[in-house]
Amino acid sequence: MDRLEPRPPRAKRAFSTLGGPVDTGGEAPAAAVLRKLFDVDPAAARALTHGFHSYAGRMHPTIARGAIEAWSAPGDTVVDPFCGSGTVLVEALAAGRAAIGVDASPLATAIARVRTTVLGEDGRERLVAEAARIAEESGDRARKRKRPEVPKWASQEISRFHAHVLYELLGLRELVFETKEDDIGAALRLCLSSILVKFMRSGPEAPRDGETKRIARGIPSRMLADRAVELARGLAAVERRTPPGTPAPRVMDGDARDLKIDARQAALVVSSPPYAGTYDYAAQHAVRFAWLGLPVRTFRRAQMGARATAVGGAASDDWVADQRRFVAEMARVLRPGGHALLVVGDGIVDDRPEHAPDAIAEAGAPVGLEPVARASQARPIHDRRLAQIFAGQPRREHLLLLRRRG
């Protein structure tokens, strides 16, 4: 019989490349805090709702939590203009801060909303029960080899999934999308999204060399139910941690270059802007955009600093203009004396290395955002093209603390 062979989980690279010597600069007390933030707690990556749905990003929960504790107070507003799947928002909620998150990716904001909507005990029980019902019906269909109708958008999905897995996932999707489009329905859709890459022929969850991926009928359905239980537990932990009276985070689809946030509203910005010429988030999450019916073309046009067809594809003029705009927006929403903690990596612009701290400082100077301190740590280079571009020079990731002048 086919089966899913157990194996040790792979570490998420975004959370596993931290470590090594830390170089600091700027005001000594702030630099000491930044240095400590690099000493991340591996368990934090699975705490609360942080482990619910994978998403390419560099904001570790330890860094978000430490920044919120160091440079804001309970009741303050924390803004993340590149909120991704909501790590900063979860930590801000648990710390009793008002939080606003913005992202151009509708997938990112959908995940962030689910991770920060606590549901209450009754809602969590409904989520688990509904997921179990769907899983039982879907698994029964799969074992009886009842094939669902294949919609037009899924005609090419057989290249991503083995046939029996594809049919079961499509049946799951059909049942999930029959639920109401309320908080429970949104959570169920993201539970489905969260398991897709587990069953793909290739990708981050694909078999290692020499292995064969064998997936029994009913396994995808069971995993959906398990993922709903995991989400419910995480949401319960968020609810327990959140101080009474803390408002739910505002999660908005939007553009960091034009934030729909009042001026001087934030005490703190915590964010990880794009790393120039390194990632293409639309391509990385193409399967999820397709299965959730999200507008990937809109996001592709809006994302900043994305590589084109290869690492190093960001164009200098476009990237510099975009960077100046989003840094200016961060400065605008910060109150005088407020801080911004940015996680940034050395990027590639016009096939040349970009030193991220210098680029951010240059963009911030005209808008009153001044550097306070930084901590920098070298990152291993896994990509051959990156290695060629950096030509033996270290590529670093940085924690940059900036302050809004009065």
C-alpha positions as CSV (number, residue, x, y, z in Angstrom):
1,M,0.0,0.0,0.0
2,D,1.2,3.6,-0.7
3,R,2.2,5.5,2.4
4,L,3.8,8.7,3.4
5,E,7.2,7.8,4.8
6,P,8.1,9.8,7.9
7,R,11.2,11.8,7.8
8,P,12.8,14.6,9.8
9,P,11.4,18.0,8.9
10,R,13.6,20.3,6.9
11,A,14.5,23.5,8.7
12,K,13.0,26.6,7.1
13,R,15.9,28.5,5.5
14,A,14.5,31.9,6.5
15,F,14.8,30.8,10.2
16,S,17.9,28.5,9.9
17,T,20.6,30.7,8.4
18,L,21.0,32.9,11.5
19,G,24.2,32.5,13.6
20,G,27.8,33.6,13.6
21,P,29.6,36.7,14.5
22,V,27.7,40.0,14.7
23,D,29.2,43.3,13.7
24,T,27.6,46.4,15.3
25,G,27.7,50.2,14.8
26,G,26.0,53.4,16.0
27,E,24.8,54.2,19.5
28,A,26.2,51.6,21.8
29,P,23.0,50.9,24.0
30,A,20.8,50.4,20.9
31,A,23.5,48.4,19.1
32,A,23.7,46.1,22.1
33,V,19.9,45.4,21.8
34,L,20.2,44.7,18.1
35,R,23.0,42.3,18.7
36,K,20.9,40.4,21.2
37,L,18.0,40.3,18.7
38,F,20.1,38.2,16.4
39,D,20.2,35.5,19.1
40,V,16.9,34.0,18.1
41,D,14.9,31.4,19.9
42,P,14.2,28.5,17.5
43,A,11.1,27.5,19.4
44,A,9.5,30.9,18.7
45,A,9.2,30.0,15.0
46,R,6.5,27.5,16.0
47,A,4.9,29.4,18.9
48,L,1.5,31.2,18.7
49,T,0.4,31.0,15.0
50,H,3.9,31.4,13.6
51,G,4.2,27.9,12.3
52,F,0.8,27.7,10.6
53,H,1.5,28.7,7.0
54,S,4.9,28.9,5.3
55,Y,5.7,32.2,3.6
56,A,9.0,33.4,2.1
57,G,10.2,36.1,4.5
58,R,13.0,37.1,6.9
59,M,11.2,38.4,10.0
60,H,11.9,36.0,12.8
61,P,9.4,36.2,15.7
62,T,12.2,36.7,18.2
63,I,13.3,39.9,16.3
64,A,9.8,41.2,16.0
65,R,9.0,40.6,19.7
66,G,12.3,42.1,20.9
67,A,11.9,45.3,18.8
68,I,8.3,45.8,20.0
69,E,9.3,45.4,23.6
70,A,12.4,47.7,23.2
71,W,10.9,50.6,21.2
72,S,7.2,50.7,22.0
73,A,4.8,50.7,24.9
74,P,1.5,49.0,25.5
75,G,-1.2,50.8,23.6
76,D,1.2,52.2,21.0
77,T,0.6,51.6,17.3
78,V,3.1,49.4,15.5
79,V,3.1,49.4,11.7
80,D,4.5,46.8,9.2
81,P,4.3,48.1,5.6
82,F,5.6,44.8,4.3
83,C,3.7,42.6,6.7
84,G,3.9,39.3,4.7
85,S,2.1,36.6,6.6
86,G,1.8,38.6,9.7
87,T,4.7,37.8,12.1
88,V,4.9,41.4,13.4
89,L,1.2,41.6,13.7
90,V,0.9,38.5,15.8
91,E,3.7,39.7,18.2
92,A,2.2,43.2,18.4
93,L,-1.2,41.7,19.3
94,A,0.2,39.4,21.9
95,A,2.2,42.4,23.4
96,G,-0.9,44.6,23.7
97,R,-0.1,47.0,20.9
98,A,-2.4,48.3,18.1
99,A,-1.1,46.9,14.9
100,I,-1.5,47.8,11.2
101,G,-0.1,45.6,8.4
102,V,0.0,46.3,4.7
103,D,1.1,44.1,1.9
104,A,0.8,44.1,-1.9
105,S,0.3,40.3,-1.9
106,P,-3.3,39.2,-1.4
107,L,-2.0,35.8,-0.3
108,A,0.2,37.4,2.4
109,T,-2.7,39.5,3.8
110,A,-5.1,36.5,3.7
111,I,-2.6,34.5,5.8
112,A,-2.0,37.5,8.1
113,R,-5.8,37.9,8.7
114,V,-6.3,34.3,9.6
115,R,-3.3,34.2,11.9
116,T,-4.5,37.2,13.9
117,T,-8.3,36.5,14.0
118,V,-8.6,34.7,17.3
119,L,-12.1,33.4,16.8
120,G,-12.9,32.6,20.4
121,E,-13.5,29.2,21.9
122,D,-16.7,28.6,20.0
123,G,-15.2,29.7,16.7
124,R,-12.1,27.4,17.1
125,E,-14.4,24.5,17.9
126,R,-16.4,25.2,14.7
127,L,-13.2,25.4,12.7
128,V,-11.9,22.0,13.9
129,A,-15.3,20.4,13.5
130,E,-15.8,21.7,10.0
131,A,-12.4,20.7,8.9
132,A,-12.9,17.2,10.3
133,R,-16.2,16.9,8.4
134,I,-14.6,18.0,5.2
135,A,-11.7,15.7,5.6
136,E,-13.9,12.7,6.3
137,E,-16.1,13.3,3.2
138,S,-13.1,14.0,1.0
139,G,-11.1,11.0,2.3
140,D,-14.1,8.8,1.7
141,R,-14.4,10.1,-1.9
142,A,-10.7,9.6,-2.5
143,R,-10.7,6.0,-1.2
144,K,-13.7,5.2,-3.4
145,R,-11.8,6.8,-6.3
146,K,-14.6,9.3,-7.0
147,R,-13.0,12.0,-9.3
148,P,-14.2,15.6,-9.0
149,E,-14.6,17.8,-12.1
150,V,-11.3,19.4,-13.1
151,P,-11.8,23.1,-13.6
152,K,-10.2,25.0,-16.4
153,W,-7.6,26.7,-14.2
154,A,-6.4,23.3,-13.0
155,S,-5.8,21.7,-16.4
156,Q,-2.0,22.0,-16.0
157,E,-1.9,21.0,-12.3
158,I,-1.1,17.3,-13.3
159,S,2.4,18.6,-13.9
160,R,2.6,19.6,-10.2
161,F,0.9,16.7,-8.5
162,H,0.5,13.0,-9.1
163,A,-3.0,12.2,-10.5
164,H,-4.6,10.6,-7.4
165,V,-3.3,13.4,-5.2
166,L,-4.5,16.1,-7.6
167,Y,-8.0,14.6,-7.6
168,E,-8.1,14.4,-3.8
169,L,-6.9,18.0,-3.4
170,L,-9.4,19.3,-6.0
171,G,-12.2,17.5,-4.0
172,L,-10.9,19.1,-0.8
173,R,-10.9,22.5,-2.5
174,E,-14.5,21.9,-3.7
175,L,-15.7,21.2,-0.2
176,V,-13.7,24.0,1.4
177,F,-15.0,26.6,-1.1
178,E,-18.6,25.5,-0.4
179,T,-18.3,26.9,3.1
180,K,-19.3,30.5,4.0
181,E,-16.8,33.2,3.3
182,D,-16.6,34.2,6.9
183,D,-13.7,33.9,9.4
184,I,-14.1,30.1,9.5
185,G,-14.3,29.8,5.7
186,A,-11.2,32.0,5.4
187,A,-9.3,29.8,7.9
188,L,-10.3,26.6,6.0
189,R,-9.1,28.1,2.7
190,L,-5.7,28.9,4.2
191,C,-5.5,25.4,5.8
192,L,-5.8,24.1,2.3
193,S,-3.3,26.5,1.0
194,S,-0.8,25.6,3.7
195,I,-0.7,21.9,2.8
196,L,-0.4,22.2,-1.0
197,V,3.4,22.2,-1.3
198,K,3.6,19.1,0.9
199,F,2.2,17.0,-2.0
200,M,3.9,18.6,-5.0
201,R,6.1,16.5,-7.3
202,S,8.9,19.1,-6.9
203,G,9.6,22.1,-4.7
204,P,10.7,22.7,-1.1
205,E,8.9,19.6,0.2
206,A,9.9,17.3,-2.7
207,P,11.6,14.0,-1.9
208,R,15.4,14.0,-1.3
209,D,17.6,12.4,-3.8
210,G,17.0,8.7,-4.1
211,E,13.6,8.9,-2.3
212,T,10.2,8.1,-3.7
213,K,7.3,10.1,-2.4
214,R,4.4,7.7,-1.7
215,I,1.1,9.3,-0.6
216,A,-1.8,7.2,0.4
217,R,-5.4,8.2,-0.5
218,G,-6.8,10.1,2.4
219,I,-3.5,11.6,3.6
220,P,-4.2,15.1,2.1
221,S,-7.6,15.2,3.7
222,R,-6.3,14.1,7.1
223,M,-3.6,16.7,6.9
224,L,-6.2,19.4,6.3
225,A,-8.0,18.4,9.5
226,D,-4.7,18.3,11.4
227,R,-3.7,21.8,10.1
228,A,-7.0,23.2,11.4
229,V,-6.3,21.7,14.9
230,E,-2.8,23.3,14.8
231,L,-4.3,26.7,13.8
232,A,-6.9,26.5,16.5
233,R,-4.3,25.7,19.1
234,G,-2.1,28.6,17.9
235,L,-5.1,31.0,18.0
236,A,-5.9,29.9,21.5
237,A,-2.3,30.7,22.5
238,V,-2.5,34.1,20.9
239,E,-5.8,34.8,22.7
240,R,-4.3,33.8,26.1
241,R,-1.3,36.1,25.5
242,T,-3.2,39.1,24.3
243,P,-4.0,41.7,27.1
244,P,-7.7,42.6,27.5
245,G,-8.8,45.5,25.4
246,T,-6.1,45.1,22.7
247,P,-7.7,45.9,19.3
248,A,-7.5,43.4,16.5
249,P,-4.8,44.2,14.0
250,R,-5.8,46.0,10.8
251,V,-4.6,44.1,7.8
252,M,-4.8,46.0,4.5
253,D,-4.1,45.1,0.9
254,G,-2.0,48.0,-0.3
255,D,1.3,49.5,-1.4
256,A,4.1,50.5,0.9
257,R,4.9,53.4,-1.4
258,D,1.5,54.9,-0.7
259,L,0.3,53.9,2.8
260,K,-3.3,54.6,3.7
261,I,-2.3,55.4,7.2
262,D,-2.5,58.7,9.0
263,A,0.7,60.7,9.5
264,R,2.4,60.4,12.8
265,Q,0.2,57.5,13.9
266,A,2.9,55.0,14.7
267,A,5.3,54.8,17.6
268,L,7.2,52.0,15.8
269,V,7.6,50.5,12.3
270,V,8.9,47.0,12.3
271,S,9.4,45.5,8.8
272,S,11.5,43.6,6.4
273,P,11.5,45.4,3.0
274,P,12.3,43.5,-0.2
275,Y,15.9,42.4,-0.8
276,A,16.7,43.9,-4.2
277,G,17.0,41.5,-7.1
278,T,16.9,38.4,-4.9
279,Y,13.3,37.0,-4.7
280,D,10.2,36.8,-6.9
281,Y,7.4,36.3,-4.4
282,A,4.7,35.9,-7.1
283,A,6.6,33.0,-8.7
284,Q,7.4,31.4,-5.3
285,H,3.7,31.2,-4.4
286,A,2.3,30.7,-7.9
287,V,0.6,27.4,-6.9
288,R,-1.2,29.0,-3.9
289,F,-2.4,32.0,-6.0
290,A,-3.9,29.6,-8.5
291,W,-5.6,27.3,-6.0
292,L,-7.1,30.2,-4.0
293,G,-8.1,32.2,-7.1
294,L,-6.0,35.2,-6.2
295,P,-5.0,37.9,-8.7
296,V,-1.3,37.1,-9.2
297,R,-0.9,39.5,-12.2
298,T,-1.9,42.5,-10.0
299,F,0.7,41.5,-7.4
300,R,3.4,40.8,-10.0
301,R,3.0,44.4,-11.2
302,A,3.1,45.8,-7.6
303,Q,5.9,43.9,-6.0
304,M,9.2,45.9,-5.6
305,G,12.7,44.9,-6.2
306,A,11.8,41.4,-7.6
307,R,14.3,39.6,-9.7
308,A,13.3,39.2,-13.3
309,T,14.2,35.8,-14.6
310,A,17.4,35.3,-12.5
311,V,19.0,36.7,-9.4
312,G,20.2,40.2,-10.0
313,G,17.4,41.4,-12.2
314,A,16.4,44.5,-10.3
315,A,17.0,47.7,-12.3
316,S,18.7,50.5,-10.4
317,D,16.5,53.4,-11.4
318,D,13.3,51.6,-10.5
319,W,14.6,50.2,-7.3
320,V,16.1,53.5,-6.0
321,A,12.9,55.4,-6.8
322,D,10.8,52.7,-5.1
323,Q,13.0,52.6,-2.0
324,R,12.9,56.3,-1.6
325,R,9.1,56.2,-1.7
326,F,8.6,53.5,0.8
327,V,11.2,54.9,3.2
328,A,9.5,58.3,2.9
329,E,6.1,56.7,3.8
330,M,7.6,55.0,6.8
331,A,8.9,58.4,8.0
332,R,5.5,60.0,7.4
333,V,3.5,57.5,9.5
334,L,6.0,57.7,12.4
335,R,5.5,60.2,15.2
336,P,8.5,62.5,16.0
337,G,10.9,60.4,18.1
338,G,9.4,57.2,16.8
339,H,11.6,54.3,15.6
340,A,11.8,52.0,12.7
341,L,13.5,48.6,13.0
342,L,14.2,47.1,9.5
343,V,15.5,43.7,8.6
344,V,17.3,44.2,5.4
345,G,19.7,42.2,3.3
346,D,22.4,43.2,0.8
347,G,20.7,43.1,-2.5
348,I,21.7,42.9,-6.2
349,V,21.0,45.9,-8.4
350,D,22.1,46.0,-12.1
351,D,24.1,42.8,-11.3
352,R,26.1,44.5,-8.7
353,P,26.0,44.1,-4.9
354,E,24.0,46.7,-2.9
355,H,25.1,47.6,0.7
356,A,21.6,47.8,2.2
357,P,22.4,50.1,5.3
358,D,23.9,52.8,3.0
359,A,21.0,52.6,0.6
360,I,18.4,53.0,3.5
361,A,20.4,55.8,5.1
362,E,20.5,57.7,1.8
363,A,16.8,57.3,1.3
364,G,16.0,58.3,4.9
365,A,18.1,61.5,5.1
366,P,15.8,63.8,3.1
367,V,12.7,62.7,5.1
368,G,14.0,63.0,8.6
369,L,14.7,59.3,9.2
370,E,18.2,59.1,10.8
371,P,20.3,56.0,11.5
372,V,20.7,55.1,15.2
373,A,22.4,51.7,15.2
374,R,22.9,48.6,13.2
375,A,23.8,45.0,13.7
376,S,25.1,42.9,10.8
377,Q,25.7,39.2,10.3
378,A,27.1,37.3,7.3
379,R,24.8,34.9,5.4
380,P,25.8,31.8,3.5
381,I,25.4,32.1,-0.3
382,H,23.6,29.1,-1.7
383,D,23.0,30.4,-5.2
384,R,25.8,30.1,-7.8
385,R,24.8,33.4,-9.4
386,L,24.8,35.2,-6.1
387,A,28.3,33.8,-5.4
388,Q,29.5,35.2,-8.8
389,I,28.1,38.6,-8.1
390,F,29.5,38.9,-4.6
391,A,32.8,37.5,-5.8
392,G,34.1,36.3,-2.5
393,Q,32.8,39.3,-0.5
394,P,30.5,38.6,2.4
395,R,26.8,39.1,1.9
396,R,25.2,40.3,5.1
397,E,21.8,40.7,6.7
398,H,21.3,43.7,8.9
399,L,19.1,45.0,11.7
400,L,18.8,48.7,11.2
401,L,17.3,51.0,13.8
402,L,16.3,54.5,12.6
403,R,14.6,57.4,14.4
404,R,12.2,60.0,13.2
405,R,13.5,63.5,13.9
406,G,11.2,65.9,15.6
